[in-house]
Amino acid sequence: MTEGMFDFLSVTNFCHDNKSFLILNSLSFIKSAMRYIEFFKDVELYLDNDKAGKEATKWLLQNHEYCIDRSYFYKEYKDINEMYIARKREKGM
């Protein structure tokens, strides 16, 4: 699960597995998205490292036993997209 389309595109650059994604336009949709999340056994969370993203991650971890917080991959960045851009710059791309 990502917070937006650009985060989703960044995740797909790191993860090449055939997976389903839920892309939220706003974190305010999380509770209504639970009806879809419940169909999945493993739900990887790539939410932003800001206050709202951390609160949403905490809520999801408490309300769905199969959620997995993946924000540790980009813990020093605002979000996964920022990490992807930084790594591209480091490689001179």
C-alpha distance (Angstrom), angle and dihedral (degrees) to the residues before:
residue distance angle dihedral
M1 . . .
T2 3.78 . .
E3 3.78 133.7 .
G4 3.78 95.2 -127.2
M5 3.78 148.6 -0.7
F6 3.81 96.3 -90.8
D7 3.81 91.6 52.3
F8 3.81 88.2 50.0
L9 3.81 91.4 51.8
S10 3.80 90.3 49.7
V11 3.82 91.8 50.8
T12 3.80 90.7 52.3
N13 3.80 89.2 56.8
F14 3.81 89.6 60.7
C15 3.78 100.6 32.3
H16 3.77 117.3 54.8
D17 3.79 97.2 171.9
N18 3.77 119.8 117.4
K19 3.80 99.9 -103.3
S20 3.76 138.5 152.8
F21 3.79 117.5 -118.9
L22 3.76 134.3 -156.9
I23 3.79 111.2 -155.0
L24 3.77 115.9 -164.3
N25 3.79 120.9 -156.0
S26 3.78 87.9 -160.5
L27 3.79 136.1 9.6
S28 3.79 87.0 -124.5
F29 3.82 86.8 79.4
I30 3.82 94.8 62.5
K31 3.79 97.7 97.0
S32 3.79 92.6 47.5
A33 3.82 89.5 46.4
M34 3.81 90.9 59.4
R35 3.81 90.4 86.5
Y36 3.81 87.5 64.7
I37 3.80 97.2 37.3
E38 3.79 91.3 56.7
F39 3.83 90.9 67.0
F40 3.81 91.6 64.6
K41 3.76 127.0 77.0
D42 3.82 96.0 -157.7
V43 3.79 119.5 36.7
E44 3.80 115.0 -178.4
L45 3.79 113.6 -157.1
Y46 3.81 119.3 -148.2
L47 3.79 97.2 172.9
D48 3.80 125.5 153.7
N49 3.80 122.1 -83.5
D50 3.79 93.2 -124.1
K51 3.80 127.3 104.3
A52 3.82 94.3 -90.3
G53 3.81 93.3 47.0
K54 3.80 92.6 48.7
E55 3.81 91.8 48.5
A56 3.81 91.1 48.8
T57 3.81 90.8 48.6
K58 3.79 91.0 50.1
W59 3.81 91.4 49.1
L60 3.81 92.6 48.9
L61 3.81 92.7 47.7
Q62 3.80 89.1 52.5
N63 3.81 95.0 46.1
H64 3.80 102.9 40.3
E65 3.78 118.6 42.4
Y66 3.81 93.9 -155.3
C67 3.80 98.6 55.5
I68 3.80 115.3 119.5
D69 3.80 121.2 -161.0
R70 3.82 108.5 -136.2
S71 3.81 96.7 174.3
Y72 3.80 90.1 105.7
F73 3.83 86.7 78.2
Y74 3.81 89.3 68.7
K75 3.81 102.3 21.1
E76 3.81 94.4 140.3
Y77 3.81 92.2 52.3
K78 3.80 133.9 69.7
D79 3.80 91.4 -117.9
I80 3.79 141.7 -21.3
N81 3.80 92.2 -87.6
E82 3.81 91.2 58.2
M83 3.82 89.2 51.3
Y84 3.81 91.5 49.6
I85 3.81 92.0 51.3
A86 3.83 91.5 47.5
R87 3.81 92.0 51.1
K88 3.80 91.6 48.7
R89 3.82 89.4 52.7
E90 3.81 91.2 49.1
K91 3.79 89.4 54.4
G92 3.81 91.1 47.8
M93 3.77 94.4 -115.9
